[in-house]
Amino acid sequence: MTIKTTCIGAYPKPDFVKLPDWFNHPAGPDTADPTALWEKAMADLGPDADEIIARGVAQAIADQIECGIDIPTDGEISRENYIHYHCRHLHGFDFQQLTRKAVRGGTYEAALPTITGPVSVRKRFLVGDWQRAQANTKQPVKITMPGPMTISDTNHDDFYNDPKRLGADLADALNVEVRALADAGCVHIQIDEPLFARKPGAALDYGFENLERAFHGCPDSVQRTVHMCCGYPDRIDRDDYPKADPDSYLQIVDAIEYSCIDAVSFEDAHRHNDLQLLERLPTTKVIFGVVAIAKSRVEDVDEIRARLAAALEHIDAARLIAAPDCGLGLLGRELAMAKLKNLAAAAHSL
């Protein structure tokens, strides 16, 4: 059995998809209204916007498959960032009333949308996004969405003043999309919770409870995946970016194993983990980051194979999936493909 491969979410946008991008503005627009930026970009794409985005998604999927990725994503091509794109489809978020806030444990500050009322679904959208992507391949396409704690951290709450209750309403809104995706036939649904690594105490206090709420009623035919990276830098090849505590995975690993999560995504390329971590997950699949997403150096096949072989000393091949640490948007298309090709060659040779 060869090790399967996947991507985490984001893929570099093609040049012809001229939309605002998280990777061009990692901290979000500091002074400009993000709604105005988004609406102007969509207007500039004109009446062919849907077709242009669909071509961009098709290219992202074709690139991943060419590189040997078994479970591609839609590349999040239609999203300015994976959090606020989702929030635009929810009630309760004011994109005109911006509030400056430090996020990700104070690693950066940005002007963010404000939660001014009860959160609920305004418009379902992810089934359409998944179907647009899945139409390009017979391989199963994974769809991604931000988790309740991560959404909370990347917006300003001026209504709930209770992170657990806010998270519960966000989870209920996410659950609408999860169930609709499952009903439509999507078999890989990923919720991103990098905040679990930043705030393991809060994750244990209420984060896992709300994550279970988001996946409630999701059938066993769906692989329930959670991504837990330790943070993006603001530019490529920056070595001093403050990552989450290296012990945070160990603090939450037992809760992962006893939750409804089928597969958990850990980053390992930027900073290696103690591989005893994998032995704490006797039933959960591990999506293991083996290429760095913010370093221009391309890891060679032998290097990646050696790290995967080391992981196989602690987990069986059927439960190990090779992936990048996180999304690939910072790398650009050429570097992203070079890394993915080596990743797949290494994984498929074991």
Order of alpha helices (4+ residues) and beta strands (2+ residues): beta-alpha-alpha-alpha-beta-beta-alpha-beta-alpha-beta-alpha-beta-alpha-alpha-beta-alpha-beta-alpha-beta-alpha-beta-alpha
